[in-house]
Amino acid sequence: MTEPVDLASGASAEVQARLAIALDVDDAVAALRVARAVKPWFGVAKVGLELYSAVGPDVLTSLQDLGFEVFADLKFHDIPTTVGRAARVVGALGARYLNFHALGGLDMLRAGAEGLRAGAAAAGHPAPVALGVTVLTSDADAPAGELERRAALARDAGCDGVVCAATDLPVIRSVGPDLVTVVPGIRTAGAARHDQVRVATPGAAIAAGATVLVVGRTVTEADDPAAAAAAVAAEVAAALA
């Protein structure tokens, strides 16, 4: 049982490890400002294509210097050799999580996972987590059976986990009970869905078995991001209790 969140001093380490803040901006200063504001409650920072394309890999180091684990949400999808080499670079940068589109197939996923681990080991970093992206939370029309197929590809390729919607968790657990599950599309009750179709509240996602929640606009676009972060952390703590 986790300890309750202290809104004055922040969340427990267990809760922080379950929460990733999505820094979906194109400016390092803005990203680091948000990261500092939510650090007492969030232990993982997600760097997506927008931020990575705007400011490059140095932002990963900057976030690590603030005490975050980094989720490089780059969704690699290319030939196996290219993905393996690119993943090795990201692993050497110390990213804790890196994802690959499961659509790329078994060989690509395996190359990515192996490259990520090799890069981290060569640089002396802890073992990272390779993730296969299954079905996007914005996709409501994936063919029947596609979720299971992509999850199985990630499992068989040696990925440590998957990215999936909260509603997909029962299927993922049936395919790979030990897979790490990183779940975007997290919204507090009553919050706008924006471009996400399959969403869940923080408490519901944790109760369904999510390992890490990716939370973006619910916090980053709030009038008071720190207060919103504290509220999300409190909901997660209650679900874990």
C-alpha positions in Angstrom: 0.0 0.0 0.0 1.4 3.4 -1.0 1.5 6.4 1.3 -1.0 9.2 0.7 0.1 12.1 -1.4 1.3 15.1 0.6 0.2 18.1 -1.5 2.7 20.2 0.3 5.8 18.1 -0.4 4.8 16.0 -3.3 4.0 12.3 -4.0 5.8 9.2 -2.9 8.5 7.7 -5.1 6.1 4.9 -6.0 3.5 7.4 -7.4 6.1 9.5 -9.1 7.4 6.4 -11.0 3.9 5.8 -12.3 3.5 9.3 -13.8 5.0 10.7 -17.0 4.4 14.4 -17.9 4.0 14.9 -21.7 6.2 17.9 -22.7 4.5 18.4 -26.1 6.0 21.8 -26.8 8.6 23.1 -29.3 10.7 25.1 -26.8 13.2 23.8 -24.2 12.6 26.7 -21.8 8.9 26.1 -21.8 9.3 22.3 -21.4 11.7 22.7 -18.5 9.5 25.2 -16.8 6.6 22.7 -16.8 8.9 19.9 -15.8 10.1 21.8 -12.7 6.5 22.8 -11.8 5.3 19.2 -11.7 8.5 17.5 -10.4 7.2 16.9 -6.9 4.5 14.6 -8.3 5.8 13.2 -11.7 9.0 11.1 -12.0 9.0 10.6 -15.8 9.2 13.2 -18.5 8.0 12.3 -22.0 9.8 13.9 -24.9 7.9 13.5 -28.2 8.7 14.3 -31.8 7.8 18.0 -31.5 10.2 18.8 -28.6 12.9 16.5 -29.9 12.7 17.9 -33.4 12.8 21.5 -32.1 15.7 21.3 -29.6 17.5 17.9 -30.2 18.8 15.3 -27.8 20.2 17.8 -25.3 16.8 18.1 -23.7 17.0 14.5 -22.6 20.1 15.3 -20.5 18.5 18.5 -19.2 15.5 16.5 -17.9 17.7 13.9 -16.4 19.6 16.6 -14.6 16.3 17.7 -13.0 15.9 14.2 -11.6 13.4 12.8 -14.2 13.6 9.4 -16.0 13.0 10.2 -19.7 10.5 8.5 -22.0 11.7 9.2 -25.6 8.4 9.0 -27.4 10.0 8.9 -30.9 8.0 5.9 -32.3 10.8 4.6 -34.5 9.6 2.8 -37.7 12.2 2.1 -40.4 14.3 -0.8 -41.6 15.9 -2.9 -38.8 19.4 -1.6 -39.2 18.4 2.0 -39.1 16.2 1.5 -36.1 18.8 -0.5 -34.2 21.4 2.2 -34.7 19.1 5.0 -33.8 18.0 3.2 -30.7 21.6 2.6 -29.7 22.1 6.4 -29.8 19.1 7.0 -27.6 20.1 4.3 -25.2 23.6 6.0 -24.8 21.8 9.2 -24.0 20.3 7.6 -21.0 16.6 7.4 -22.0 14.7 5.1 -19.6 12.0 4.4 -22.2 12.0 4.3 -26.0 9.1 3.2 -28.2 8.9 1.6 -31.7 5.9 1.1 -33.9 4.9 -2.6 -33.7 3.8 -2.2 -37.3 7.4 -2.3 -38.2 7.5 -6.1 -37.6 9.4 -8.6 -35.5 12.9 -8.0 -36.9 12.6 -4.2 -36.6 11.3 -4.4 -33.0 14.1 -6.8 -32.1 16.8 -4.6 -33.6 15.4 -1.6 -31.7 15.3 -3.3 -28.4 18.7 -4.8 -28.8 20.2 -1.5 -30.0 18.6 0.4 -27.1 20.1 -2.0 -24.5 23.5 -2.0 -26.2 23.7 1.8 -26.2 22.7 2.0 -22.5 25.1 -0.7 -21.5 28.0 0.9 -23.4 27.4 4.3 -21.7 27.0 2.7 -18.2 23.3 3.5 -17.9 20.7 1.2 -16.1 18.8 -1.2 -18.3 16.2 0.7 -20.3 12.7 -0.3 -21.3 11.9 -1.0 -25.0 8.2 -0.4 -25.8 6.2 -1.6 -28.8 3.4 0.8 -29.8 0.2 -1.2 -30.3 -2.8 0.8 -31.3 -2.8 4.6 -30.9 -5.3 6.1 -28.4 -6.5 8.3 -31.3 -7.4 5.2 -33.4 -10.9 3.9 -32.9 -10.9 1.7 -36.1 -8.1 -0.8 -35.8 -9.0 -4.1 -37.4 -10.2 -6.9 -35.1 -7.2 -8.9 -33.7 -4.7 -6.2 -34.5 -4.1 -5.3 -30.9 -3.3 -8.9 -30.0 -1.0 -9.3 -33.1 1.0 -6.2 -32.3 1.3 -7.0 -28.6 2.5 -10.5 -29.5 5.1 -9.0 -31.9 6.5 -6.8 -29.1 6.6 -9.7 -26.7 8.3 -12.1 -29.2 10.8 -9.5 -30.3 12.0 -9.1 -26.7 10.5 -5.7 -26.0 10.0 -5.0 -22.3 6.5 -3.6 -22.7 4.0 -1.8 -24.9 2.2 1.5 -25.3 -1.6 1.0 -25.3 -4.9 2.5 -24.3 -6.3 1.7 -20.8 -9.2 -0.1 -22.4 -6.7 -2.4 -24.1 -5.0 -3.6 -20.8 -7.0 -6.8 -20.4 -6.0 -8.0 -23.9 -2.4 -7.0 -23.3 -2.3 -8.9 -20.0 -3.6 -12.0 -21.8 -0.8 -11.7 -24.4 2.0 -10.8 -22.0 1.3 -10.8 -18.3 4.7 -9.4 -17.5 4.8 -6.6 -20.1 5.3 -3.0 -18.9 2.3 -1.0 -20.0 2.6 2.7 -20.7 -0.8 4.3 -21.1 -1.5 7.7 -22.8 -4.9 9.2 -23.2 -5.2 10.0 -19.5 -7.9 12.6 -18.6 -9.3 13.6 -15.2 -13.1 13.2 -15.0 -14.9 15.8 -17.1 -11.8 17.0 -18.9 -11.8 17.5 -22.7 -10.7 14.5 -24.8 -9.1 16.7 -27.5 -7.8 14.4 -30.2 -7.9 11.3 -28.1 -10.7 8.7 -28.7 -10.0 6.1 -26.1 -9.3 7.8 -22.8 -9.4 6.9 -19.1 -9.1 8.6 -15.7 -5.8 8.2 -13.8 -7.5 6.0 -11.1 -9.3 3.8 -13.7 -6.1 3.2 -15.6 -4.1 2.2 -12.5 -6.9 0.0 -11.3 -6.9 -1.7 -14.7 -3.2 -2.5 -14.4 -1.3 0.3 -16.1 2.3 0.6 -15.2 3.0 4.2 -16.2 0.5 6.9 -17.1 1.3 9.6 -19.7 -0.5 12.8 -18.7 -0.4 15.9 -20.9 -2.9 18.6 -21.4 -4.9 17.7 -18.3 -1.9 19.1 -16.4 0.0 21.3 -18.9 -3.0 23.4 -20.0 -4.4 23.7 -16.5 -4.6 27.2 -15.0 -2.4 25.8 -12.2 -0.3 22.9 -13.5 1.2 22.1 -10.1 -2.2 21.8 -8.5 -3.4 19.7 -11.4 -0.4 17.5 -11.1 -1.0 17.1 -7.4 -4.6 16.1 -8.0 -3.6 13.4 -10.6 -1.0 12.1 -8.2 -3.6 11.9 -5.4 -5.9 9.9 -7.6 -3.1 7.5 -8.5 -2.2 7.1 -4.8 -5.8 6.3 -3.9 -6.0 3.7 -6.7 -2.8 2.1 -5.5 -3.8 2.0 -1.8 
